[in-house]
Structure formats: structure tokens, C-alpha cells
């Protein structure tokens, strides 16, 4: 990403778009030494539609079904089941809440469970608080019925939807997140096989980025306890969760508290846990360059040079207009303009989390021995705030400020 940003800064806007488009039209060429630490491909196996309150899983979708272990008795087995015909579901009961959508291939049906009533781990949860449990001991998704947990041939959840109250006309109101390539249940997050990305590994002698392509060959799992806001990384040997940071200058992932560098993983997203349950998981989108033809030639703007300048200026930070703010979870702010929200640590141990629209979008460890900062882009009208890792107060010794996104060059 850093190399493409450099390209956009050193050339005229239109020339930059032309060069990027030429690389793509020529089959990618050496584009891998111009991008880094990013997702390249994510399987799109789940195809969902919501129409007039009815949810439809389209035929041809493929769901992941945990199914015990392979013959060695230790490797988790996952069946990939293709849905032969459309499956539909609607609802007319219950209170307003977030729901996880599951598939029962044997029963050829969809069903939903309140997100708050999902669990995972080695010990069966209290039944009154959980309706669906991913038993990591047996690698089965189980339902509570008749005083115990049992079941098999039930998929990992495929999506999260919002259900309104029973008094509403359309109970299923929205599809909030589809679990293509990644997902979670209870305390466990998974990454699907076929996810592909670039591991950053320093720079070549000529200064270009050195990367290694990694294709995930099997479902990878990670179960997280406690209350944290972390970054999830896909490594050659599995998944890692920590306050990872990425050094764009030297091109490597590292731990800010110890300085340890990694050349075996790339960051795929952010996730948050509260008391051992995942409350949000936001994977990155796959890398895509700006298409010159789409961005300029097909725009409604007549003058091409003016079009290129307009596109670039829409997202330029105006550093000279920055101003400080004070936020916390109990006292969030609402952006009065498109902006960058920055949290700058002045030298004190602190785990900082940045929330936008009540979603943790960034986190970092602020060391007393080094200066650290984190940021998030906030659209006008959206709420934002910063807090410490356990969401009990403001991050210590940090300055928060806003950089408006309205500059030009």
C-alpha cells in the first residue's frame, strides 16, 4: 500500500491512475512489490438475500460444518456442504436483537440464535444463557435441548442479522455481516481455507517491498478469553491475536511492547472480546486499486485533469487545520466533517482502543519508552471515541485530535 501511496504523491493524479491501471491490465506484473500486508483473495461461498423480511440462502452457497476429527484423532475435520436449492426463513416472534444465522444441511433449513446466546470452548456453558455451543473438544456445533447439549451436522454461523420487535411489520430487518472467509461463534474466530494475502518481509536491495504470498490451506481457529481489542493475524502455522502494528517504512508486522518483528504473518482484521465473548470482528477488505477507466473516463466530470484532481482532493488531510478533542466511551463525539481521528501517546504504558460508530476499528499498545499513535477515518455524522483496552476510562497520557479531510494539493 505504501508504494501506491507514494505513486499517487509523486505523479499527477491522472498519470498515477493510468500507471496503476496499466499494471492491472497487464495481469498484475510486479504489483506484489508495490502492495503489502493485505488480503488478496477471500472465498465468497455465502450468497444471502433479504427481501421483504424473508432471508434467502441461494443455491450454490457452500457452508462449513464442523464434524469431529480426521483419522489421526487430533486434526479438526470440516465438511464443505453445497446448498442444492434456495433456503428461506422469516420470523414473527421475539424481541429486537442481533441474530446469528445457522444452516442445518440434514434438515435442509435455516435457523437463527441470538448472538448473545452463542458460546464456544471445552466446557459446556450454563444452558439458560446459551442456546448454541461450539464444543471445541469434539469439534461439533451443539444445541441445548432436553436438559443437555447435543447435535451434529450444524454449520458454523453464516451471517449476523438484525431482528426487530414482534410488533414490527418486517421482523428480519437487515443483513449486518456475512461470514465469507472469516467468522466467529462465542469466543472462537475462524479463517476459511482459500484466504490469500501477502506477508510483509522487509525490503529488497532496490527498496521495493519484499513479500511472501500465503494461501490458507485449511480452516484455522483461535479461541480468545478476557476483554480485549486486538488485531488478528494469519500466519503460516495458524492464527495470532495481539496488539500488532505494521511498520510501513520497513515493511514488517511487529509487537510494539517488545519490538519483536514477524516475517511469517499478515494482519487480516480487528476483533473485540468482552468477558471471553467476541463482540465484533472486522476483517480487512481485499486489495483493489483505483481503476482509471471507472474513476475518471466514465465519471460525469468532463475535464479529465479536473476529475483526477477532484478525486484526490476529496480525501486529502488538512494537517494545518487539526484541533484537539476529548472523548471517552461515556462521552463520545460526533464528527462534524469527514476527518481522521488520531490518538497520540506522549510516553506512558497504555493500551488504546479507537471506536467508530461503537465498533473497535483500531488498537495499539502505547509504550512508556516509545511514542505511538493510532487513527481512524470518521465520516461526517458518525460517532467516535477512544478508551483503554478494558473500556474503563480514557487512555493514559494520550492526546486526541481531529484532522479534517478537506485539504488540497
PEFENWO-V41041 format. One record per residue. N is the residue number from 1. SS is DSSP state (A for helix, B for strand, O for the rest). PHI is phi in whole degrees, -180 to 180 (999 if undefined). OMEGA is omega in whole degrees, -180 to 180 (NA if undefined). Layout:
n:N ss:SS phi:PHI omega:OMEGA
n:N ss:SS phi:PHI omega:OMEGA
This chain:
n:1 ss:O phi:999 omega:-177
n:2 ss:A phi:-61 omega:-179
n:3 ss:A phi:-67 omega:178
n:4 ss:A phi:-69 omega:176
n:5 ss:A phi:-63 omega:178
n:6 ss:A phi:-63 omega:179
n:7 ss:A phi:-59 omega:-179
n:8 ss:A phi:-69 omega:-179
n:9 ss:A phi:-86 omega:-173
n:10 ss:A phi:-93 omega:179
n:11 ss:O phi:-103 omega:171
n:12 ss:O phi:-65 omega:-175
n:13 ss:A phi:-60 omega:-177
n:14 ss:A phi:-67 omega:179
n:15 ss:A phi:-62 omega:178
n:16 ss:A phi:-61 omega:-180
n:17 ss:A phi:-63 omega:178
n:18 ss:A phi:-63 omega:-178
n:19 ss:A phi:-65 omega:180
n:20 ss:A phi:-63 omega:-180
n:21 ss:A phi:-64 omega:179
n:22 ss:A phi:-64 omega:178
n:23 ss:A phi:-60 omega:-178
n:24 ss:A phi:-67 omega:-179
n:25 ss:A phi:-65 omega:179
n:26 ss:O phi:-89 omega:175
n:27 ss:O phi:87 omega:177
n:28 ss:O phi:102 omega:178
n:29 ss:O phi:53 omega:-178
n:30 ss:O phi:-98 omega:-176
n:31 ss:A phi:-63 omega:-179
n:32 ss:A phi:-67 omega:174
n:33 ss:A phi:-97 omega:176
n:34 ss:O phi:-119 omega:175
n:35 ss:O phi:-128 omega:-174
n:36 ss:O phi:-164 omega:174
n:37 ss:O phi:47 omega:-175
n:38 ss:O phi:-145 omega:174
n:39 ss:B phi:-84 omega:177
n:40 ss:B phi:-105 omega:-179
n:41 ss:B phi:-144 omega:176
n:42 ss:O phi:-135 omega:179
n:43 ss:O phi:-56 omega:179
n:44 ss:O phi:-115 omega:-173
n:45 ss:O phi:-86 omega:-176
n:46 ss:O phi:-100 omega:180
n:47 ss:O phi:-122 omega:-175
n:48 ss:B phi:-115 omega:173
n:49 ss:B phi:-135 omega:175
n:50 ss:B phi:-127 omega:-177
n:51 ss:B phi:-137 omega:177
n:52 ss:O phi:54 omega:176
n:53 ss:O phi:86 omega:-180
n:54 ss:B phi:-107 omega:180
n:55 ss:B phi:-94 omega:-179
n:56 ss:B phi:-127 omega:169
n:57 ss:B phi:-94 omega:-171
n:58 ss:O phi:-76 omega:175
n:59 ss:O phi:-58 omega:-177
n:60 ss:O phi:96 omega:175
n:61 ss:O phi:-64 omega:-180
n:62 ss:B phi:-124 omega:-178
n:63 ss:B phi:-112 omega:180
n:64 ss:B phi:-98 omega:-180
n:65 ss:B phi:-117 omega:173
n:66 ss:B phi:-61 omega:-173
n:67 ss:B phi:-144 omega:175
n:68 ss:B phi:74 omega:-175
n:69 ss:B phi:-133 omega:176
n:70 ss:O phi:-69 omega:-175
n:71 ss:O phi:-60 omega:180
n:72 ss:O phi:-74 omega:177
n:73 ss:O phi:80 omega:-178
n:74 ss:O phi:-125 omega:-179
n:75 ss:O phi:-87 omega:179
n:76 ss:B phi:-58 omega:-180
n:77 ss:B phi:-104 omega:178
n:78 ss:B phi:-129 omega:177
n:79 ss:B phi:-91 omega:175
n:80 ss:B phi:-105 omega:-173
n:81 ss:B phi:-108 omega:178
n:82 ss:B phi:-86 omega:179
n:83 ss:O phi:-80 omega:-172
n:84 ss:O phi:-80 omega:-180
n:85 ss:O phi:-142 omega:-178
n:86 ss:O phi:-55 omega:174
n:87 ss:B phi:-113 omega:-177
n:88 ss:B phi:-125 omega:178
n:89 ss:B phi:-158 omega:170
n:90 ss:O phi:-136 omega:-177
n:91 ss:O phi:-147 omega:179
n:92 ss:O phi:-142 omega:-176
n:93 ss:O phi:-145 omega:169
n:94 ss:O phi:91 omega:-180
n:95 ss:O phi:-100 omega:-179
n:96 ss:O phi:-71 omega:178
n:97 ss:B phi:-170 omega:177
n:98 ss:B phi:-82 omega:-177
n:99 ss:B phi:-125 omega:173
n:100 ss:B phi:-95 omega:-178
n:101 ss:B phi:-102 omega:-180
n:102 ss:B phi:-118 omega:176
n:103 ss:B phi:-123 omega:172
n:104 ss:B phi:-110 omega:-177
n:105 ss:O phi:-59 omega:180
n:106 ss:O phi:-64 omega:178
n:107 ss:O phi:-83 omega:179
n:108 ss:O phi:52 omega:-174
n:109 ss:B phi:-148 omega:172
n:110 ss:B phi:-102 omega:171
n:111 ss:B phi:-148 omega:-177
n:112 ss:B phi:-130 omega:-179
n:113 ss:B phi:-134 omega:178
n:114 ss:B phi:-55 omega:-178
n:115 ss:A phi:-56 omega:-179
n:116 ss:A phi:-69 omega:-177
n:117 ss:A phi:-106 omega:175
n:118 ss:B phi:-101 omega:180
n:119 ss:B phi:-149 omega:174
n:120 ss:B phi:-153 omega:179
n:121 ss:B phi:137 omega:-176
n:122 ss:O phi:-91 omega:-177
n:123 ss:O phi:-114 omega:179
n:124 ss:O phi:-61 omega:-179
n:125 ss:O phi:-79 omega:175
n:126 ss:O phi:-66 omega:-172
n:127 ss:A phi:-61 omega:-177
n:128 ss:A phi:-67 omega:-179
n:129 ss:A phi:-104 omega:-174
n:130 ss:O phi:-139 omega:176
n:131 ss:O phi:-110 omega:-180
n:132 ss:B phi:-140 omega:-174
n:133 ss:B phi:-129 omega:172
n:134 ss:B phi:-90 omega:-178
n:135 ss:B phi:-81 omega:-178
n:136 ss:O phi:-74 omega:175
n:137 ss:O phi:-70 omega:-176
n:138 ss:O phi:-108 omega:-176
n:139 ss:O phi:56 omega:177
n:140 ss:B phi:-136 omega:171
n:141 ss:B phi:-91 omega:-173
n:142 ss:B phi:-118 omega:177
n:143 ss:B phi:-111 omega:178
n:144 ss:B phi:-89 omega:178
n:145 ss:B phi:-159 omega:175
n:146 ss:O phi:62 omega:175
n:147 ss:O phi:90 omega:180
n:148 ss:B phi:-154 omega:177
n:149 ss:B phi:-97 omega:178
n:150 ss:B phi:-156 omega:175
n:151 ss:O phi:130 omega:176
n:152 ss:O phi:-159 omega:179
n:153 ss:O phi:58 omega:172
n:154 ss:O phi:-115 omega:-174
n:155 ss:O phi:-75 omega:160
n:156 ss:O phi:-60 omega:175
n:157 ss:O phi:-59 omega:-178
n:158 ss:O phi:-105 omega:-177
n:159 ss:B phi:-170 omega:171
n:160 ss:B phi:-120 omega:179
n:161 ss:B phi:-124 omega:175
n:162 ss:B phi:-101 omega:176
n:163 ss:B phi:-108 omega:178
n:164 ss:O phi:-86 omega:-179
n:165 ss:O phi:-73 omega:-177
n:166 ss:O phi:-64 omega:-179
n:167 ss:O phi:-83 omega:-179
n:168 ss:O phi:-80 omega:-180
n:169 ss:O phi:-70 omega:-178
n:170 ss:O phi:-117 omega:-172
n:171 ss:O phi:-68 omega:175
n:172 ss:B phi:-84 omega:-170
n:173 ss:B phi:-98 omega:-175
n:174 ss:B phi:-159 omega:168
n:175 ss:B phi:-98 omega:-173
n:176 ss:B phi:-91 omega:-179
n:177 ss:B phi:-158 omega:176
n:178 ss:B phi:-105 omega:-175
n:179 ss:O phi:-87 omega:172
n:180 ss:O phi:-93 omega:179
n:181 ss:O phi:85 omega:-177
n:182 ss:B phi:-147 omega:175
n:183 ss:B phi:-174 omega:179
n:184 ss:B phi:-152 omega:174
n:185 ss:B phi:-147 omega:-179
n:186 ss:O phi:63 omega:-179
n:187 ss:O phi:-102 omega:-171
n:188 ss:B phi:-112 omega:174
n:189 ss:B phi:-111 omega:178
n:190 ss:B phi:-130 omega:174
n:191 ss:B phi:-124 omega:-174
n:192 ss:O phi:-78 omega:172
n:193 ss:O phi:-67 omega:-179
n:194 ss:O phi:96 omega:174
n:195 ss:O phi:-67 omega:-176
n:196 ss:B phi:-127 omega:179
n:197 ss:B phi:-155 omega:-179
n:198 ss:B phi:-112 omega:175
n:199 ss:B phi:-84 omega:177
n:200 ss:B phi:-74 omega:-177
n:201 ss:B phi:-146 omega:176
n:202 ss:B phi:77 omega:-179
n:203 ss:B phi:-130 omega:175
n:204 ss:O phi:-78 omega:-178
n:205 ss:O phi:-61 omega:180
n:206 ss:O phi:-86 omega:177
n:207 ss:O phi:91 omega:179
n:208 ss:O phi:-73 omega:-178
n:209 ss:B phi:-70 omega:174
n:210 ss:B phi:-105 omega:-177
n:211 ss:B phi:-134 omega:173
n:212 ss:B phi:-129 omega:179
n:213 ss:B phi:-75 omega:179
n:214 ss:B phi:-124 omega:175
n:215 ss:B phi:-112 omega:180
n:216 ss:O phi:-69 omega:-172
n:217 ss:O phi:-96 omega:-180
n:218 ss:O phi:-156 omega:178
n:219 ss:O phi:-62 omega:177
n:220 ss:B phi:-110 omega:-176
n:221 ss:B phi:-123 omega:171
n:222 ss:B phi:-148 omega:178
n:223 ss:B phi:-109 omega:-173
n:224 ss:O phi:-117 omega:176
n:225 ss:O phi:-102 omega:173
n:226 ss:O phi:80 omega:-180
n:227 ss:O phi:-121 omega:-175
n:228 ss:B phi:-147 omega:166
n:229 ss:B phi:-123 omega:-169
n:230 ss:B phi:-128 omega:171
n:231 ss:B phi:-105 omega:179
n:232 ss:B phi:-101 omega:179
n:233 ss:B phi:-122 omega:173
n:234 ss:B phi:-98 omega:180
n:235 ss:B phi:-113 omega:179
n:236 ss:O phi:-61 omega:-175
n:237 ss:O phi:-101 omega:-179
n:238 ss:B phi:155 omega:-179
n:239 ss:B phi:-110 omega:175
n:240 ss:B phi:-131 omega:179
n:241 ss:B phi:-129 omega:179
n:242 ss:B phi:-167 omega:176
n:243 ss:O phi:-84 omega:-177
n:244 ss:B phi:-62 omega:171
n:245 ss:B phi:-129 omega:179
n:246 ss:B phi:-120 omega:177
n:247 ss:B phi:-91 omega:-176
n:248 ss:O phi:-73 omega:-179
n:249 ss:O phi:-73 omega:-177
n:250 ss:O phi:-96 omega:173
n:251 ss:O phi:66 omega:171
n:252 ss:B phi:-158 omega:173
n:253 ss:B phi:-88 omega:-178
n:254 ss:B phi:-149 omega:173
n:255 ss:B phi:-95 omega:-176
n:256 ss:O phi:-70 omega:-178
n:257 ss:O phi:-79 omega:-178
n:258 ss:O phi:-115 omega:-177
n:259 ss:O phi:81 omega:-179
n:260 ss:O phi:-60 omega:-180
n:261 ss:B phi:-102 omega:180
n:262 ss:B phi:-125 omega:174
n:263 ss:O phi:-124 omega:-178
n:264 ss:O phi:-127 omega:-175
n:265 ss:B phi:-153 omega:172
n:266 ss:B phi:-136 omega:-176
n:267 ss:B phi:-81 omega:-178
n:268 ss:B phi:-110 omega:178
n:269 ss:B phi:167 omega:180
n:270 ss:B phi:-116 omega:172
n:271 ss:B phi:-145 omega:-177
n:272 ss:B phi:-124 omega:174
n:273 ss:B phi:-128 omega:174
n:274 ss:B phi:-130 omega:-179
n:275 ss:O phi:53 omega:174
n:276 ss:O phi:82 omega:176
n:277 ss:B phi:-119 omega:178
n:278 ss:B phi:-72 omega:-180
n:279 ss:B phi:-105 omega:175
n:280 ss:B phi:-159 omega:175
n:281 ss:B phi:-144 omega:-178
n:282 ss:B phi:-122 omega:176
n:283 ss:B phi:-72 omega:175
n:284 ss:O phi:-67 omega:169
n:285 ss:O phi:-85 omega:178
n:286 ss:B phi:-68 omega:-180
n:287 ss:O phi:-65 omega:171
n:288 ss:O phi:-148 omega:-180
n:289 ss:O phi:-86 omega:175
n:290 ss:O phi:-68 omega:179
n:291 ss:O phi:-87 omega:-179
n:292 ss:A phi:-57 omega:-178
n:293 ss:A phi:-63 omega:-179
n:294 ss:A phi:-74 omega:-173
n:295 ss:A phi:-77 omega:-174
n:296 ss:A phi:-120 omega:-172
n:297 ss:A phi:-61 omega:-178
n:298 ss:O phi:-99 omega:180
n:299 ss:O phi:-76 omega:180
n:300 ss:O phi:-80 omega:179
n:301 ss:O phi:-81 omega:-174
n:302 ss:O phi:-77 omega:-176
n:303 ss:O phi:-82 omega:-174
n:304 ss:A phi:-64 omega:180
n:305 ss:A phi:-62 omega:178
n:306 ss:A phi:-65 omega:179
n:307 ss:A phi:-63 omega:179
n:308 ss:A phi:-61 omega:180
n:309 ss:A phi:-65 omega:-179
n:310 ss:A phi:-65 omega:-180
n:311 ss:A phi:-59 omega:-178
n:312 ss:A phi:-69 omega:-175
n:313 ss:A phi:-72 omega:-180
n:314 ss:O phi:-63 omega:-176
n:315 ss:O phi:-122 omega:-180
n:316 ss:B phi:-82 omega:178
n:317 ss:O phi:-73 omega:177
n:318 ss:O phi:-103 omega:-175
n:319 ss:A phi:-63 omega:-178
n:320 ss:A phi:-69 omega:-177
n:321 ss:A phi:-103 omega:-177
n:322 ss:O phi:-66 omega:178
n:323 ss:B phi:-148 omega:-177
n:324 ss:B phi:-85 omega:175
n:325 ss:B phi:-139 omega:174
n:326 ss:O phi:-128 omega:-179
n:327 ss:O phi:-133 omega:172
n:328 ss:B phi:-160 omega:180
n:329 ss:O phi:-62 omega:179
n:330 ss:O phi:-83 omega:-179
n:331 ss:B phi:-140 omega:180
n:332 ss:O phi:-74 omega:175
n:333 ss:B phi:-113 omega:173
n:334 ss:B phi:-114 omega:-176
n:335 ss:O phi:-64 omega:178
n:336 ss:O phi:-90 omega:179
n:337 ss:O phi:-161 omega:172
n:338 ss:O phi:-61 omega:-170
n:339 ss:B phi:-159 omega:169
n:340 ss:B phi:-111 omega:177
n:341 ss:B phi:-96 omega:-175
n:342 ss:B phi:-115 omega:172
n:343 ss:B phi:-117 omega:-173
n:344 ss:B phi:-114 omega:180
n:345 ss:B phi:-87 omega:-176
n:346 ss:O phi:-102 omega:175
n:347 ss:O phi:117 omega:177
n:348 ss:O phi:-156 omega:179
n:349 ss:O phi:-62 omega:-178
n:350 ss:B phi:-164 omega:173
n:351 ss:B phi:-95 omega:-171
n:352 ss:B phi:-106 omega:176
n:353 ss:B phi:-125 omega:180
n:354 ss:B phi:-112 omega:-179
n:355 ss:B phi:-113 omega:173
n:356 ss:B phi:-128 omega:-178
n:357 ss:O phi:56 omega:179
n:358 ss:O phi:65 omega:178
n:359 ss:B phi:-123 omega:177
n:360 ss:B phi:-71 omega:-178
n:361 ss:B phi:-110 omega:180
n:362 ss:B phi:-159 omega:176
n:363 ss:B phi:-153 omega:177
n:364 ss:B phi:-156 omega:177
n:365 ss:B phi:-95 omega:180
n:366 ss:B phi:-96 omega:-177
n:367 ss:O phi:-88 omega:177
n:368 ss:O phi:-69 omega:-177
n:369 ss:O phi:-99 omega:-178
n:370 ss:O phi:-153 omega:178
n:371 ss:O phi:-86 omega:-179
n:372 ss:O phi:-135 omega:178
n:373 ss:B phi:-153 omega:174
n:374 ss:B phi:-138 omega:-178
n:375 ss:B phi:-153 omega:175
n:376 ss:B phi:-150 omega:175
n:377 ss:B phi:-85 omega:-176
n:378 ss:B phi:-122 omega:176
n:379 ss:O phi:-72 omega:177
n:380 ss:O phi:-56 omega:178
n:381 ss:O phi:88 omega:-178
n:382 ss:O phi:-101 omega:-179
n:383 ss:B phi:-81 omega:179
n:384 ss:B phi:-154 omega:174
n:385 ss:B phi:-168 omega:176
n:386 ss:B phi:-122 omega:179
n:387 ss:B phi:-150 omega:174
n:388 ss:B phi:-82 omega:-167
n:389 ss:O phi:-63 omega:-179
n:390 ss:O phi:-96 omega:172
n:391 ss:O phi:60 omega:180
n:392 ss:O phi:-107 omega:-179
n:393 ss:O phi:177 omega:-180
n:394 ss:O phi:-74 omega:174
n:395 ss:O phi:-66 omega:-174
n:396 ss:O phi:-68 omega:171
n:397 ss:O phi:53 omega:180
n:398 ss:B phi:-117 omega:175
n:399 ss:B phi:-105 omega:179
n:400 ss:B phi:-110 omega:178
n:401 ss:B phi:-150 omega:-177
n:402 ss:B phi:-113 omega:173
n:403 ss:B phi:-115 omega:-180
n:404 ss:B phi:-63 omega:176
n:405 ss:O phi:-99 omega:179
n:406 ss:O phi:-150 omega:-179
n:407 ss:B phi:-78 omega:177
n:408 ss:O phi:-135 omega:175
n:409 ss:O phi:-151 omega:NA
